[in-house]
């Protein structure tokens, strides 16, 4: 997720039924970028597009064919309404946008604490790659390193609602 995509989603959440031109103006981005990002959000099941004469209008409705889209959209909607702001939402969403980070989170969800070496052994990722992704996850506030040099997921009460929702989706996957 990038800032332009999140800006488009935020505009559609706040004002459903806008055209590409209106979303671009409201998000203060070029029209071609709004179009690209709206299509990407639609492909991920977070928006629906409906034709209205010559215009395509966008609505923040989850595609029932995209697994977990409703959960993600609901969590994003809640988090954007919080005081933490769009930047915090971006940091959380970016943490969940790489398959290796998802694999590492999955390992930590199944086993409460693991060392970096244990994660390398379980995932077969290189040690530098594991370390790089753990650093990203820690920076997003999703995991922490214990005094025993083991990694664990932060307790639910310390995670933003969006991170909790995305971890719940990951648990069910």
C-alpha positions, 0 to 999 in steps of 0.5 A: 500500500502506498500513500496515493492508494491510501489517499484514494481509499480514504476519499472513497470511504469519506465520500462514496460514489465519486468519479476518478476525476473527483477522487483525484481532485480530492486526494490531490493527485494526478488523475492517471494516478488516481485511476491506477490506484482505484483499479488496484484497490478494486482488484484487491476487493476493497472497492467496487466500481459502478457505471453511471452514464459516462462516469465510473463511480467508486464505492468502498464495498468489499468484493465477496469473491475476495477472501478477507476483503471485508475484514480488511476494509472494515479494519482500515475504515476503523483505523483511518477514523482513529487519531493515529492518522494515515501514516500509521495506517500506511506503516501497518499495511506496508508490514503486511505487503511482502510474502516473506513478512507474512511467512515470518508472522505466520511462524510467530503466530504458530510458535510464540517465540523464535530466535532469528536462527530458528526463523531462518531454519523454518522458512529457509530464507537467508539470515540477512533477509530474515533480519531485514523483514524482522526489522520492518515488522519491529518498526511497524510495532508488530513484533519485539525481541525478548531479553532471550534474543527471541522474536514474538508478536506484540500482545493484542492490547499493544497493537492497533486495531488494523494490525489485530485484524490483519493478524486474525486474517493471517491466522485463518489463512 
